[in-house]
Structures are given as C-alpha cells and as structure tokens.
C-alpha cells in the first residue's frame, strides 16, 4: 500500500478503551488507542496507534500527516517513523 500524504490535518479526537480479543477468555483486556484526524476538507480519518503515539498527541495539534492505510507514519513534529 502506498503512503498517503495529507498536507494539513488536525488531531480531532483521542480515545483509549479496553478491548477483549476473545470475550471471556482473557481475564484482562488489551488497552487500545484510537486517534481521529480531521483534514481541511472535513474528512475524518480513524487511526489505531501505540500508547507512545497516543501520549504525544494532543487534540488540536496540526500538521502534515502521512499514513499507510490506517497506520500513522508521520505527523507534524510529534510522530516520525524511525528507519535504520
């Protein structure tokens, strides 16, 4: 899948929630982190991210967003993919 570049996006909404991969099978849920971005054309983009990405983002942050599917590759100066 090719990367999608959105020149201006805003971190619109953040949500953390408990997720049970197999209901009733695990005593403890996984913590999931979702972020919604809003583009300048009012498109809403849903992404699932890591706890580290979730913690550095604040609602209202703006910048260039690079995605691969629903995976955040880069956002403003907050998130960057590390390549070796």
Backbone as a chain_set.jsonl record, in Angstrom:
{"seq": "XXXXXXXXXXXXXXXXXXXXXXXXXXXXXXXXXXXXXXXXXXXXXXXXXXXXXXXXXXXXXXXXXXXXXXXXXXXXXXXXXXXX", "coords": {"N": [[0.846, -1.177, 0.0], [0.496, 2.221, -0.763], [1.935, 5.186, 0.661], [-0.064, 7.773, 2.045], [-0.271, 11.229, 1.823], [-1.223, 13.958, 3.675], [-1.539, 17.269, 3.588], [-2.449, 19.159, 5.505], [-3.641, 18.43, 8.578], [-5.638, 17.905, 11.48], [-5.405, 16.867, 14.831], [-8.14, 15.483, 15.973], [-9.737, 13.989, 17.758], [-9.198, 11.896, 20.574], [-9.114, 8.593, 21.93], [-9.072, 6.16, 24.421], [-9.519, 2.741, 25.165], [-10.779, -0.346, 26.569], [-10.179, -3.53, 25.228], [-11.328, -6.687, 24.463], [-9.9, -9.35, 23.075], [-10.782, -12.021, 22.798], [-13.733, -12.551, 23.972], [-14.372, -13.232, 27.35], [-12.326, -15.093, 27.526], [-9.851, -14.1, 28.257], [-8.599, -12.793, 31.291], [-7.9, -10.142, 31.563], [-8.29, -7.131, 29.757], [-6.963, -5.9, 26.578], [-5.4, -2.752, 26.161], [-6.486, -0.322, 23.963], [-5.809, 2.239, 21.567], [-7.13, 4.964, 19.953], [-7.089, 7.449, 17.431], [-8.471, 10.287, 15.932], [-8.226, 12.119, 12.979], [-8.784, 15.242, 11.393], [-9.195, 16.553, 8.208], [-8.44, 19.416, 6.057], [-10.513, 19.406, 4.311], [-12.594, 18.5, 5.735], [-12.683, 15.74, 6.056], [-12.789, 12.842, 8.045], [-10.42, 10.856, 9.587], [-9.72, 7.736, 10.858], [-7.458, 6.261, 13.107], [-5.574, 3.651, 14.591], [-3.32, 3.556, 17.225], [-0.107, 3.352, 18.939], [0.565, 3.344, 22.51], [2.575, 5.178, 22.975], [2.502, 6.953, 20.788], [-0.071, 7.901, 21.18], [0.203, 9.264, 23.617], [1.855, 11.465, 22.992], [0.358, 13.008, 21.303], [-1.942, 15.708, 21.14], [-5.278, 16.845, 21.338], [-6.199, 19.066, 18.827], [-3.672, 19.547, 17.838], [-1.816, 20.335, 14.901], [-0.709, 19.643, 11.542], [1.364, 18.158, 8.929], [0.271, 15.019, 7.792], [1.153, 11.678, 7.402], [0.176, 8.631, 6.188], [-0.087, 5.049, 6.142], [-2.325, 3.106, 4.988], [-4.231, 2.721, 7.784], [-2.275, 3.279, 9.53], [-0.176, 5.433, 11.305], [2.464, 7.122, 9.933], [3.906, 9.481, 9.986], [3.452, 12.534, 11.745], [3.246, 15.915, 11.848], [5.606, 17.424, 13.964], [5.525, 15.559, 15.874], [5.26, 12.709, 15.606], [7.309, 10.321, 14.127], [8.441, 7.997, 11.724], [10.919, 5.64, 12.388], [13.784, 4.831, 10.712], [16.369, 2.588, 9.942]], "CA": [[0.0, 0.0, 0.0], [1.282, 3.442, -0.894], [1.698, 6.187, 1.695], [-0.942, 8.904, 1.728], [0.205, 12.457, 2.459], [-2.248, 14.985, 3.859], [-0.743, 18.465, 3.907], [-2.896, 19.788, 6.752], [-4.581, 17.627, 9.363], [-5.748, 18.283, 12.893], [-5.763, 15.799, 15.761], [-9.509, 15.885, 16.249], [-10.288, 13.286, 18.92], [-8.422, 10.757, 21.091], [-9.919, 7.714, 22.783], [-8.469, 4.911, 24.903], [-10.583, 1.846, 25.625], [-10.436, -1.742, 26.812], [-10.569, -4.421, 24.138], [-11.2, -8.109, 24.775], [-9.752, -10.06, 21.814], [-11.669, -13.183, 22.835], [-14.555, -12.29, 25.162], [-14.477, -14.27, 28.363], [-11.17, -15.991, 27.531], [-8.74, -13.449, 28.957], [-9.095, -12.083, 32.468], [-7.597, -8.717, 31.458], [-8.399, -6.653, 28.377], [-5.887, -5.113, 25.986], [-5.723, -1.333, 26.043], [-6.41, 0.131, 22.577], [-5.724, 3.698, 21.459], [-7.599, 5.467, 18.667], [-6.97, 8.885, 17.192], [-9.141, 10.756, 14.722], [-7.687, 13.334, 12.383], [-9.704, 15.934, 10.501], [-8.461, 17.246, 7.158], [-9.007, 20.726, 5.728], [-11.75, 19.168, 3.547], [-13.514, 17.941, 6.746], [-12.647, 14.274, 6.091], [-12.362, 12.276, 9.327], [-9.588, 9.673, 9.379], [-9.535, 6.973, 12.094], [-6.199, 5.516, 13.192], [-5.218, 2.995, 15.835], [-1.906, 3.867, 17.438], [0.522, 2.833, 20.158], [0.442, 4.218, 23.682], [3.58, 6.239, 22.854], [1.948, 7.935, 19.86], [-1.249, 8.46, 21.843], [0.606, 10.183, 24.68], [2.469, 12.701, 22.482], [-0.632, 13.789, 20.56], [-2.949, 16.471, 21.869], [-6.365, 17.308, 20.485], [-5.927, 20.413, 18.33], [-2.384, 19.562, 17.138], [-1.963, 20.424, 13.455], [0.499, 19.443, 10.766], [1.299, 17.208, 7.823], [0.004, 13.651, 8.228], [1.496, 10.643, 6.435], [-0.443, 7.368, 6.604], [-0.056, 3.864, 5.304], [-3.588, 2.521, 5.444], [-4.641, 3.445, 8.991], [-1.093, 3.39, 10.38], [0.468, 6.745, 11.255], [3.898, 7.083, 9.63], [4.465, 10.746, 10.482], [2.504, 13.626, 11.965], [3.883, 17.157, 12.286], [6.891, 17.115, 14.603], [5.183, 14.709, 17.015], [5.446, 11.277, 15.33], [8.142, 10.056, 12.963], [8.874, 6.614, 11.567], [12.374, 5.507, 12.534], [14.369, 3.882, 9.772], [17.795, 2.376, 10.231]], "C": [[0.894, 1.245, 0.0], [0.931, 4.43, 0.219], [0.789, 7.287, 1.17], [-0.453, 10.111, 2.506], [-0.939, 13.468, 2.485], [-1.529, 16.215, 4.379], [-1.16, 19.132, 5.214], [-3.954, 18.916, 7.401], [-4.537, 18.1, 10.808], [-6.099, 17.045, 13.7], [-7.102, 16.205, 16.374], [-10.042, 15.264, 17.544], [-9.378, 12.116, 19.284], [-9.329, 9.92, 21.982], [-9.106, 6.469, 23.14], [-9.597, 4.041, 25.437], [-10.04, 0.445, 25.828], [-10.984, -2.596, 25.68], [-10.307, -5.856, 24.563], [-11.101, -8.878, 23.463], [-10.662, -11.281, 21.713], [-12.509, -13.026, 24.102], [-14.637, -13.498, 26.086], [-13.262, -15.179, 28.465], [-9.987, -15.403, 28.3], [-9.272, -12.672, 30.153], [-8.877, -10.575, 32.385], [-7.679, -8.273, 30.001], [-7.098, -6.012, 27.889], [-6.335, -3.661, 25.968], [-5.506, -0.935, 24.591], [-6.461, 1.658, 22.557], [-6.111, 4.12, 20.054], [-7.422, 6.98, 18.619], [-7.73, 9.195, 15.909], [-8.475, 12.046, 14.28], [-8.755, 13.923, 11.467], [-8.875, 16.72, 9.494], [-9.107, 18.606, 6.89], [-10.242, 20.612, 4.83], [-12.818, 18.508, 4.427], [-13.634, 16.421, 6.697], [-12.147, 13.836, 7.462], [-11.63, 10.976, 9.038], [-9.352, 9.017, 10.729], [-8.229, 6.197, 12.027], [-6.108, 4.853, 14.56], [-3.725, 3.201, 16.021], [-1.404, 3.227, 18.731], [0.291, 3.81, 21.312], [1.414, 5.392, 23.583], [3.092, 7.343, 21.916], [0.765, 8.657, 20.504], [-0.858, 9.528, 22.862], [1.206, 11.488, 24.161], [1.48, 13.576, 21.722], [-1.592, 14.491, 21.508], [-4.046, 16.866, 20.893], [-6.093, 18.758, 20.111], [-4.575, 20.532, 17.65], [-2.627, 19.563, 15.638], [-0.635, 20.165, 12.77], [0.271, 18.482, 9.616], [1.169, 15.797, 8.38], [0.352, 12.698, 7.089], [0.993, 9.321, 6.994], [-0.094, 6.265, 5.621], [-1.255, 3.037, 5.751], [-4.097, 3.355, 6.607], [-3.488, 3.581, 9.976], [-0.455, 4.768, 10.192], [1.963, 6.541, 11.007], [4.571, 8.332, 10.189], [3.318, 11.73, 10.696], [3.249, 14.807, 12.577], [5.276, 16.853, 12.835], [6.698, 16.179, 15.795], [5.52, 13.235, 16.804], [6.275, 11.13, 14.056], [8.492, 8.589, 12.93], [10.396, 6.588, 11.641], [12.852, 4.451, 11.559], [15.856, 3.779, 10.051], [18.548, 2.12, 8.962]], "O": [[1.916, 1.294, 0.685], [-0.215, 4.503, 0.662], [0.866, 7.678, 0.005], [-0.243, 10.029, 3.717], [-1.536, 13.785, 1.457], [-0.976, 16.204, 5.479], [-0.308, 19.62, 5.955], [-5.027, 18.695, 6.839], [-3.529, 18.623, 11.283], [-6.972, 16.267, 13.316], [-7.186, 17.134, 17.177], [-10.715, 15.932, 18.328], [-8.854, 11.43, 18.406], [-10.189, 10.443, 22.691], [-8.531, 5.815, 22.27], [-10.52, 4.536, 26.083], [-8.974, 0.097, 25.32], [-12.114, -2.404, 25.232], [-9.199, -6.2, 24.973], [-12.116, -9.052, 22.788], [-11.244, -11.541, 20.66], [-12.037, -13.34, 25.194], [-14.929, -14.618, 25.665], [-13.171, -15.967, 29.406], [-9.216, -16.135, 28.92], [-10.279, -11.972, 30.044], [-9.575, -9.809, 33.049], [-7.189, -8.968, 29.112], [-6.243, -5.632, 28.689], [-7.517, -3.374, 25.78], [-4.435, -1.192, 24.041], [-7.077, 2.284, 23.419], [-5.497, 3.69, 19.078], [-7.581, 7.683, 19.616], [-7.643, 8.458, 14.926], [-8.198, 12.937, 15.083], [-9.529, 13.195, 10.846], [-7.966, 17.46, 9.869], [-10.174, 18.915, 7.42], [-10.942, 21.601, 4.61], [-13.826, 18.016, 3.921], [-14.588, 15.865, 7.241], [-11.185, 14.402, 7.982], [-12.143, 10.103, 8.338], [-8.841, 9.657, 11.648], [-7.927, 5.556, 11.021], [-6.518, 5.431, 15.567], [-2.95, 3.039, 15.078], [-2.168, 2.646, 19.501], [-0.124, 4.951, 21.106], [1.109, 6.487, 24.057], [3.248, 8.528, 22.212], [0.625, 9.874, 20.383], [-1.507, 10.57, 22.96], [1.083, 12.52, 24.821], [1.737, 14.763, 21.517], [-1.996, 13.944, 22.534], [-3.763, 17.189, 19.74], [-5.791, 19.582, 20.974], [-4.332, 21.514, 16.948], [-3.528, 18.881, 15.149], [0.43, 20.428, 13.33], [-0.851, 18.048, 9.356], [1.869, 15.424, 9.322], [-0.092, 12.881, 5.955], [1.328, 8.935, 8.114], [0.159, 6.508, 4.441], [-1.201, 2.352, 6.772], [-4.365, 4.547, 6.455], [-3.697, 3.956, 11.129], [-0.224, 5.209, 9.067], [2.641, 5.866, 11.782], [5.648, 8.266, 10.781], [2.35, 11.758, 9.936], [3.807, 14.714, 13.671], [6.035, 16.101, 12.223], [7.595, 16.025, 16.624], [6.012, 12.578, 17.721], [5.971, 11.744, 13.033], [8.803, 7.992, 13.961], [11.073, 7.415, 11.029], [12.381, 3.314, 11.579], [16.514, 4.772, 10.36], [19.762, 1.918, 8.994]]}, "num_chains": 1, "name": "protein.A"}
